[in-house]
């Protein structure tokens, strides 16, 4: 049971990386800011759903395996909250760029790429940390 939850959790993380990459491409698909913001809104709902599914699968694995609260679990919880916050900030920044029509497209592209790279770095950092931990290169507690 625990191995199945870990497998589902890792698959969801890989799907989330793909969602982040697709989200980074969205501003380059249209020069119309209104259309880009609508697409970003849909993307935001999908990314929030994916992050919630990842957190829930991790929580189920955490509870069923009866794992004690460790540093890596706390890091994953904090990363979940930070990634949600980054997605909200990305969308809020996109909404604020509507005020300046001339630079709207370039500002949205710049902000979306910056925030997406932050989320990818957080996710990749946690994956690398867990791989190193599995190889027993870092202490577990």
MOSUL-V672720 format. One record per residue. N is the residue number from 1. RES is the residue in three letters. SS is DSSP state (~ for helix, > for strand, _ for the rest). PSI is psi in whole degrees, -180 to 180 (NA if undefined). OMEGA is omega in radians with two decimals (999 if undefined). Layout:
BEGIN
n=N res=RES ss=SS psi=PSI omega=OMEGA
n=N res=RES ss=SS psi=PSI omega=OMEGA
END
This chain:
BEGIN
n=1 res=UNK ss=_ psi=-47 omega=-3.12
n=2 res=UNK ss=~ psi=-39 omega=3.13
n=3 res=UNK ss=~ psi=-36 omega=3.10
n=4 res=UNK ss=~ psi=-39 omega=3.12
n=5 res=UNK ss=~ psi=-38 omega=3.10
n=6 res=UNK ss=~ psi=-40 omega=3.10
n=7 res=UNK ss=~ psi=-46 omega=3.11
n=8 res=UNK ss=~ psi=-41 omega=3.13
n=9 res=UNK ss=~ psi=-45 omega=-3.13
n=10 res=UNK ss=~ psi=-36 omega=3.08
n=11 res=UNK ss=~ psi=-42 omega=3.12
n=12 res=UNK ss=~ psi=-36 omega=3.11
n=13 res=UNK ss=~ psi=-40 omega=3.10
n=14 res=UNK ss=~ psi=-39 omega=3.09
n=15 res=UNK ss=~ psi=-37 omega=3.11
n=16 res=UNK ss=~ psi=-39 omega=3.06
n=17 res=UNK ss=~ psi=-40 omega=3.09
n=18 res=UNK ss=~ psi=-40 omega=3.11
n=19 res=UNK ss=~ psi=-40 omega=3.11
n=20 res=UNK ss=~ psi=-41 omega=3.13
n=21 res=UNK ss=~ psi=-43 omega=3.10
n=22 res=UNK ss=~ psi=-39 omega=3.11
n=23 res=UNK ss=~ psi=-31 omega=3.11
n=24 res=UNK ss=~ psi=-24 omega=-3.11
n=25 res=UNK ss=~ psi=-22 omega=-3.03
n=26 res=UNK ss=~ psi=-47 omega=-3.11
n=27 res=UNK ss=~ psi=-19 omega=-3.13
n=28 res=UNK ss=~ psi=-4 omega=-3.11
n=29 res=UNK ss=_ psi=-23 omega=-3.08
n=30 res=UNK ss=_ psi=147 omega=3.06
n=31 res=UNK ss=_ psi=-11 omega=3.11
n=32 res=UNK ss=_ psi=119 omega=-3.06
n=33 res=UNK ss=~ psi=-37 omega=-3.13
n=34 res=UNK ss=~ psi=-43 omega=3.11
n=35 res=UNK ss=~ psi=-40 omega=3.13
n=36 res=UNK ss=~ psi=-42 omega=3.14
n=37 res=UNK ss=~ psi=-38 omega=3.08
n=38 res=UNK ss=~ psi=-43 omega=3.12
n=39 res=UNK ss=~ psi=-38 omega=3.10
n=40 res=UNK ss=~ psi=-34 omega=3.11
n=41 res=UNK ss=~ psi=-45 omega=3.09
n=42 res=UNK ss=~ psi=-44 omega=3.10
n=43 res=UNK ss=~ psi=-42 omega=-3.12
n=44 res=UNK ss=~ psi=-42 omega=3.12
n=45 res=UNK ss=~ psi=-41 omega=3.12
n=46 res=UNK ss=~ psi=-44 omega=-3.11
n=47 res=UNK ss=~ psi=-39 omega=3.09
n=48 res=UNK ss=~ psi=-40 omega=3.09
n=49 res=UNK ss=~ psi=-44 omega=3.13
n=50 res=UNK ss=~ psi=-44 omega=3.12
n=51 res=UNK ss=~ psi=-38 omega=3.11
n=52 res=UNK ss=~ psi=-40 omega=3.09
n=53 res=UNK ss=~ psi=-40 omega=3.10
n=54 res=UNK ss=~ psi=-46 omega=-3.14
n=55 res=UNK ss=~ psi=-41 omega=-3.13
n=56 res=UNK ss=~ psi=-42 omega=3.13
n=57 res=UNK ss=~ psi=-37 omega=3.07
n=58 res=UNK ss=~ psi=-40 omega=3.12
n=59 res=UNK ss=~ psi=-42 omega=3.11
n=60 res=UNK ss=~ psi=-45 omega=3.09
n=61 res=UNK ss=~ psi=-39 omega=3.13
n=62 res=UNK ss=~ psi=-43 omega=-3.10
n=63 res=UNK ss=~ psi=-46 omega=-3.09
n=64 res=UNK ss=~ psi=-32 omega=-3.14
n=65 res=UNK ss=_ psi=-6 omega=3.13
n=66 res=UNK ss=_ psi=51 omega=3.14
n=67 res=UNK ss=_ psi=138 omega=3.10
n=68 res=UNK ss=_ psi=159 omega=-3.13
n=69 res=UNK ss=_ psi=117 omega=-3.12
n=70 res=UNK ss=_ psi=177 omega=-3.12
n=71 res=UNK ss=~ psi=-42 omega=-3.10
n=72 res=UNK ss=~ psi=-35 omega=3.10
n=73 res=UNK ss=~ psi=-44 omega=3.12
n=74 res=UNK ss=~ psi=-41 omega=3.10
n=75 res=UNK ss=~ psi=-40 omega=3.13
n=76 res=UNK ss=~ psi=-38 omega=3.10
n=77 res=UNK ss=~ psi=-45 omega=3.12
n=78 res=UNK ss=~ psi=-42 omega=3.12
n=79 res=UNK ss=~ psi=-40 omega=3.09
n=80 res=UNK ss=~ psi=-49 omega=-3.12
n=81 res=UNK ss=~ psi=-40 omega=3.14
n=82 res=UNK ss=~ psi=-41 omega=3.14
n=83 res=UNK ss=~ psi=-39 omega=3.06
n=84 res=UNK ss=~ psi=-44 omega=-3.14
n=85 res=UNK ss=~ psi=-41 omega=3.13
n=86 res=UNK ss=~ psi=-41 omega=3.12
n=87 res=UNK ss=~ psi=-40 omega=3.11
n=88 res=UNK ss=~ psi=-44 omega=3.12
n=89 res=UNK ss=~ psi=-37 omega=3.12
n=90 res=UNK ss=~ psi=-46 omega=-3.12
n=91 res=UNK ss=~ psi=-40 omega=3.12
n=92 res=UNK ss=~ psi=-41 omega=3.09
n=93 res=UNK ss=~ psi=-39 omega=3.12
n=94 res=UNK ss=~ psi=-39 omega=3.11
n=95 res=UNK ss=~ psi=-37 omega=3.14
n=96 res=UNK ss=~ psi=-24 omega=-3.13
n=97 res=UNK ss=~ psi=-14 omega=3.10
n=98 res=UNK ss=~ psi=-24 omega=-3.09
n=99 res=UNK ss=~ psi=-33 omega=-3.12
n=100 res=UNK ss=_ psi=96 omega=-3.03
n=101 res=UNK ss=_ psi=-34 omega=-3.05
n=102 res=UNK ss=_ psi=-41 omega=-3.06
n=103 res=UNK ss=_ psi=15 omega=-3.05
n=104 res=UNK ss=~ psi=-50 omega=-3.06
n=105 res=UNK ss=~ psi=-45 omega=-3.12
n=106 res=UNK ss=~ psi=-36 omega=3.12
n=107 res=UNK ss=~ psi=-42 omega=3.11
n=108 res=UNK ss=~ psi=-44 omega=3.14
n=109 res=UNK ss=~ psi=-46 omega=-3.12
n=110 res=UNK ss=~ psi=-47 omega=-3.12
n=111 res=UNK ss=~ psi=-43 omega=-3.11
n=112 res=UNK ss=~ psi=-43 omega=3.12
n=113 res=UNK ss=~ psi=-42 omega=3.14
n=114 res=UNK ss=~ psi=-51 omega=-3.09
n=115 res=UNK ss=~ psi=-35 omega=3.10
n=116 res=UNK ss=~ psi=-41 omega=3.09
n=117 res=UNK ss=~ psi=-35 omega=3.05
n=118 res=UNK ss=~ psi=-46 omega=3.13
n=119 res=UNK ss=~ psi=-41 omega=3.11
n=120 res=UNK ss=~ psi=-40 omega=3.13
n=121 res=UNK ss=~ psi=-41 omega=3.12
n=122 res=UNK ss=~ psi=-49 omega=-3.12
n=123 res=UNK ss=~ psi=-45 omega=3.14
n=124 res=UNK ss=~ psi=-38 omega=3.11
n=125 res=UNK ss=~ psi=-43 omega=3.10
n=126 res=UNK ss=~ psi=-40 omega=3.12
n=127 res=UNK ss=~ psi=-45 omega=3.13
n=128 res=UNK ss=~ psi=-42 omega=3.11
n=129 res=UNK ss=~ psi=-44 omega=-3.13
n=130 res=UNK ss=~ psi=-35 omega=3.08
n=131 res=UNK ss=~ psi=-44 omega=3.11
n=132 res=UNK ss=~ psi=-40 omega=3.11
n=133 res=UNK ss=~ psi=-39 omega=3.13
n=134 res=UNK ss=~ psi=-31 omega=3.10
n=135 res=UNK ss=_ psi=4 omega=3.12
n=136 res=UNK ss=_ psi=32 omega=3.10
n=137 res=UNK ss=_ psi=-19 omega=3.09
n=138 res=UNK ss=_ psi=152 omega=3.11
n=139 res=UNK ss=_ psi=146 omega=-3.08
n=140 res=UNK ss=_ psi=-36 omega=-3.09
n=141 res=UNK ss=_ psi=NA omega=999
END
